[in-house]
């Protein structure tokens, strides 16, 4: 009888231990402090490139570390982790956890499913995924921003340049097309910005079908230039499209970081991320025991998460004045890009707001004239169409 009771007690203890480790409790999360926080960062590229996507994210990590006074030993980086390789993603994240990381930042879209799965497996580790749309209520969130606002502003710079050139052709090298709302919303916002100053302009899109493909980024930019495009914009990771524009004697708008140093005679401006705004807020929430209410994160120009890089000398003289007027609308929250109100500028460079329907490239009315901007959920997940003036090339 004693042996049977002892066996039952051991079984109960083991069952309690198993449930405690796997039930999704965030007891471990609540015990993270400034002294014991250790952060793993999964990069699709190498920040040492000095420009582009991974560089911009790493600058945000560096800002967070400085803002919070964390030691170098509290940051672990995994570099060149392809986001279409689930085995490698899992291996890199679990290596971070083995090294003691209790917070994991995954910076690329393709990490999403792997992070979702690992968040369930490791309930006492926080998983924070950049872009994407999945999350849970305990230890897995996603973060992104209104980069489309910055793309609209870059579109103004591009549109003014083409107007000066007497051109209506603008090229856009994009990681993906309408299959992902992240890319199509950015393309659409850029095109609407262009059209605010050059209404006849057309944006021609090349679809890379990859977030990071340096050789194809160059080849697609060259193809657009050969079509007669005089400004090259991009939603891809390297500065190669800007370099291709400079080599052809044309102009461009980069992405993620100021690419003027990469193409000094071509670059106009770039939509950029100030990722330190997010990484600092997220790490502070963890340290202060407020992660449970922190949730998903989505901010824009008003909060300082996104912006454009300083205008280069390649821009037209009036560009800053035009951009500042639109930026003020974003800061006020009084207007947003995908509404039934279109912007233009009069002969004196003053902003004009006109009720006009938002129309897709297929002629469908998305927002009636005077209507409010589409919901955030559309911008982030279901904007699988182009607006008028955009064509897949």
C-alpha positions in Angstrom: 0.0 0.0 0.0 2.9 2.4 0.9 4.5 1.7 -2.5 1.3 2.4 -4.3 0.8 5.7 -2.4 4.4 6.7 -3.1 4.0 6.0 -6.8 0.8 8.1 -6.9 2.6 11.0 -5.2 5.5 10.9 -7.6 3.1 10.8 -10.6 1.2 13.7 -9.2 4.4 15.7 -8.7 5.6 15.0 -12.2 2.2 15.9 -13.7 2.2 19.2 -11.8 5.7 20.0 -13.0 4.8 19.2 -16.6 1.7 21.4 -16.4 3.7 24.2 -14.8 6.3 24.1 -17.6 3.9 23.9 -20.5 0.6 25.6 -19.6 1.6 29.0 -20.9 2.2 30.6 -17.5 4.3 33.8 -17.8 5.7 33.5 -14.3 9.2 33.6 -15.8 8.3 36.7 -17.9 7.2 38.5 -14.8 10.5 37.9 -13.1 12.6 39.5 -15.9 14.5 42.5 -14.6 17.1 45.0 -15.9 19.8 42.8 -14.5 18.7 39.5 -15.9 17.1 40.5 -19.2 19.0 39.0 -22.1 17.8 39.8 -25.7 18.3 37.7 -28.8 17.9 39.4 -32.2 17.4 37.4 -35.4 18.6 39.3 -38.5 17.9 38.3 -42.1 21.1 40.1 -43.2 24.2 41.6 -41.6 24.1 45.0 -39.9 27.8 45.4 -40.8 26.7 46.2 -44.4 26.2 49.7 -43.0 22.9 50.4 -44.8 19.5 48.8 -45.4 17.1 46.7 -43.5 19.2 44.8 -40.9 21.4 47.8 -40.3 18.3 49.9 -39.5 17.0 47.3 -37.0 20.4 47.0 -35.4 20.6 50.7 -35.0 17.4 50.4 -33.1 18.8 47.7 -30.8 21.9 49.8 -30.2 19.6 52.8 -29.2 17.6 50.6 -26.9 20.7 49.2 -25.2 22.0 52.8 -24.7 18.7 54.1 -23.5 18.3 51.3 -20.9 22.0 51.0 -19.9 22.2 47.3 -20.8 25.6 45.5 -21.1 26.9 44.1 -24.4 26.6 40.6 -22.8 22.9 41.1 -22.6 22.5 41.3 -26.4 22.9 38.2 -28.7 22.7 38.6 -32.4 22.2 35.9 -35.0 23.0 37.1 -38.6 22.1 36.1 -42.1 19.2 33.9 -41.1 17.1 33.3 -44.2 13.5 33.8 -43.5 12.4 31.0 -45.9 14.4 28.3 -43.9 12.3 27.2 -40.9 15.0 24.8 -39.7 17.6 27.5 -39.6 15.2 30.0 -38.0 14.4 27.4 -35.2 18.0 26.6 -34.7 19.1 30.3 -34.3 16.2 31.1 -31.9 16.9 28.0 -29.8 20.6 28.9 -29.7 19.6 32.3 -28.3 17.5 30.6 -25.6 20.3 28.2 -24.8 22.6 31.2 -24.3 20.1 32.5 -21.7 17.9 34.9 -23.8 14.5 35.5 -22.3 13.4 38.0 -25.0 13.6 37.3 -28.8 13.2 39.9 -31.5 12.6 38.4 -35.0 13.0 41.1 -37.6 11.8 39.5 -40.8 8.3 38.6 -42.1 9.2 34.9 -42.8 10.1 34.3 -39.1 6.4 34.6 -38.1 5.3 30.9 -38.2 8.4 29.6 -36.5 8.2 32.2 -33.7 4.5 31.4 -33.2 5.4 27.7 -32.7 8.4 28.3 -30.5 6.4 30.8 -28.3 4.1 27.9 -27.4 7.0 25.6 -26.7 8.8 28.2 -24.5 6.1 30.1 -22.5 8.6 31.8 -20.3 10.4 33.5 -23.2 9.0 36.6 -24.9 8.8 36.5 -28.7 8.4 39.7 -30.5 8.0 39.6 -34.3 8.6 42.4 -36.7 5.9 42.8 -39.4 3.4 40.0 -40.0 0.2 39.7 -38.1 0.2 36.8 -35.7 0.4 37.0 -31.9 -1.0 35.4 -28.7 -2.1 36.9 -25.4 0.9 35.9 -23.3 4.4 35.8 -24.8 4.1 36.5 -28.6 3.4 39.9 -30.2 4.0 41.7 -33.5 5.3 45.1 -34.2 5.2 47.3 -37.2 4.4 50.9 -38.2 2.8 53.3 -40.6 5.7 53.2 -43.0 3.2 54.0 -45.8 3.1 57.6 -44.4 6.8 58.0 -45.0 6.5 56.4 -48.4 3.9 59.0 -49.3 6.3 61.8 -48.4 9.1 60.1 -50.4 6.6 60.0 -53.3 6.3 63.8 -53.2 10.1 64.1 -53.6 10.1 61.6 -56.5 7.1 63.2 -58.2 8.7 66.7 -58.1 11.9 65.3 -59.6 10.0 63.6 -62.5 8.0 66.8 -63.0 11.3 68.7 -63.4 12.5 66.0 -65.8 9.4 66.1 -67.9 8.9 62.4 -67.1 5.9 60.3 -66.1 7.7 57.0 -65.5 8.8 55.9 -62.1 10.2 52.5 -61.3 9.7 50.5 -58.0 11.7 47.5 -57.0 9.5 45.6 -54.5 10.0 42.4 -52.5 6.5 41.4 -53.3 3.4 42.8 -55.0 -0.3 42.6 -54.2 0.1 39.2 -52.5 1.2 41.0 -49.4 -0.5 44.1 -48.0 2.7 45.3 -46.5 4.2 45.8 -49.9 1.1 46.9 -51.9 0.1 49.5 -49.3 3.6 50.9 -49.5 3.6 51.0 -53.3 0.1 52.6 -53.2 1.1 55.3 -50.7 4.2 56.1 -52.7 2.2 56.4 -55.9 -0.4 58.7 -54.3 2.4 60.9 -53.0 3.8 61.1 -56.6 0.4 61.9 -58.0 -0.1 64.8 -55.6 2.6 66.7 -57.6 2.7 64.8 -60.9 -0.9 63.5 -61.6 0.1 61.9 -64.9 2.9 59.8 -63.5 2.8 56.0 -63.5 4.6 53.7 -61.1 5.9 50.6 -62.7 6.5 47.7 -60.2 9.0 44.8 -60.4 8.2 42.0 -58.0 11.3 40.3 -56.6 9.4 37.6 -54.7 12.0 37.9 -52.0 12.8 40.3 -49.2 16.6 40.0 -49.7 18.1 39.3 -53.1 20.9 41.8 -54.0 21.6 40.5 -57.5 17.9 40.6 -58.5 17.5 44.0 -56.9 20.1 45.4 -59.3 18.7 43.5 -62.3 15.2 44.7 -61.7 16.2 48.3 -61.2 18.2 48.1 -64.5 15.2 46.7 -66.3 13.0 49.6 -65.1 15.7 52.1 -66.1 15.8 50.5 -69.5 12.0 51.1 -69.8 12.6 54.8 -69.4 11.9 55.2 -65.7 13.8 58.2 -64.4 13.4 57.7 -60.6 13.8 54.3 -58.9 12.0 53.6 -55.6 12.3 50.4 -53.6 11.0 48.0 -51.0 13.9 45.7 -50.7 16.9 45.4 -48.3 20.0 46.7 -50.1 21.0 50.0 -51.7 21.6 48.3 -55.1 18.6 49.9 -56.8 20.0 53.3 -55.9 23.4 52.4 -57.2 21.8 51.3 -60.4 20.0 54.6 -60.7 23.2 56.5 -60.1 25.1 54.5 -62.7 22.3 55.3 -65.3 22.4 59.0 -64.4 19.0 58.9 -62.9 17.5 59.3 -59.4 16.0 57.3 -56.6 14.3 56.9 -53.2 15.9 54.2 -51.0 14.5 52.4 -47.9 15.3 51.7 -44.3 18.2 54.0 -44.0 19.7 57.1 -45.6 21.2 55.8 -48.8 22.7 59.1 -50.0 26.2 57.7 -49.0 25.6 54.8 -51.3 24.4 56.8 -54.3 25.3 60.5 -53.6 24.5 61.7 -57.1 21.1 59.9 -57.3 19.5 59.5 -53.9 16.7 61.9 -53.0 15.4 60.6 -49.7 14.3 57.3 -48.1 11.4 56.1 -45.9 13.2 55.2 -42.7 12.5 53.4 -39.4 13.5 54.6 -36.0 13.3 51.2 -34.5 14.8 52.3 -31.2 11.4 53.8 -30.4 9.9 50.4 -30.4 12.8 48.3 -29.0 13.1 50.7 -26.0 9.4 50.7 -25.3 9.2 46.9 -25.5 12.2 46.2 -23.3 11.0 48.8 -20.7 7.6 47.1 -20.6 9.3 43.7 -19.9 11.6 45.1 -17.2 8.7 47.0 -15.5 6.5 43.9 -15.5 4.0 45.5 -17.9 4.4 43.1 -20.8 1.0 41.5 -20.3 -0.7 44.8 -21.2 1.9 45.9 -23.8 0.3 43.9 -26.7 0.9 44.5 -30.4 2.5 47.7 -31.6 1.6 49.9 -34.5 2.8 53.5 -34.7 3.7 56.2 -37.3 5.2 59.6 -38.0 3.4 61.1 -35.0 5.1 58.8 -32.6 8.5 59.0 -34.3 8.7 55.4 -35.4 8.9 56.2 -39.1 10.1 59.2 -41.1 12.1 60.1 -44.1 15.8 60.7 -44.2 17.1 64.3 -44.7 16.5 65.5 -48.3 19.6 65.4 -50.4 20.8 68.1 -52.6 19.4 66.1 -55.5 15.9 67.1 -54.6 14.0 70.0 -56.1 14.1 73.2 -54.1 10.5 73.2 -53.1 10.5 69.6 -51.9 11.0 70.3 -48.2 8.2 72.9 -48.1 5.7 70.5 -49.7 6.6 67.6 -47.5 6.4 69.7 -44.3 2.8 70.6 -45.0 1.8 67.0 -45.4 3.8 65.8 -42.4 1.9 68.3 -40.3 -1.3 66.5 -41.2 0.2 63.2 -40.0 1.3 64.8 -36.8 -2.1 66.3 -36.2 -3.9 63.0 -37.1 -6.3 65.1 -39.3 -5.7 63.2 -42.5 -4.3 59.9 -43.7 -3.2 58.5 -47.0 -5.9 56.0 -48.0 -9.0 58.3 -47.7 -11.4 59.9 -50.0 -9.5 63.2 -49.7 -6.6 63.7 -52.2 -3.8 66.3 -51.8 -2.3 68.6 -54.3 -0.5 71.9 -54.3 -1.4 75.2 -55.9 0.9 77.5 -58.0 2.2 79.0 -54.8 3.1 75.6 -53.3 0.2 75.7 -50.8 -1.5 72.5 -49.9 -5.0 71.8 -51.4 -7.3 69.1 -50.1 -10.0 67.8 -52.5 -12.7 65.2 -52.0 -12.0 62.5 -54.5 -12.6 58.8 -54.5 -9.8 56.3 -53.9 -9.8 54.0 -57.0 -8.0 50.8 -57.6 -6.0 50.1 -60.8 -9.0 47.9 -61.9 -11.4 50.8 -61.6 -13.0 49.7 -58.3 -14.0 52.4 -55.8 -12.2 51.7 -52.5 -13.2 54.8 -50.6 -15.9 57.2 -51.8 -15.1 60.9 -52.2 -14.8 62.5 -48.8 -14.7 59.2 -47.0 -12.4 58.4 -44.1 -9.2 56.3 -44.6 -9.5 52.6 -44.8 -9.0 50.7 -41.5 -5.6 49.7 -40.2 -6.5 46.1 -40.7 -6.9 46.7 -44.4 -3.5 48.4 -44.6 -1.7 45.6 -42.8 -3.5 42.6 -44.1 -6.0 42.9 -46.9 -4.9 45.7 -49.2 -4.2 43.2 -52.0 -4.6 45.6 -54.8 -2.9 48.6 -56.5 -4.4 52.1 -56.9 -4.8 53.9 -60.1 -1.5 54.8 -61.7 0.3 51.6 -60.5 1.1 48.7 -62.8 3.0 45.5 -62.4 5.7 45.4 -65.0 
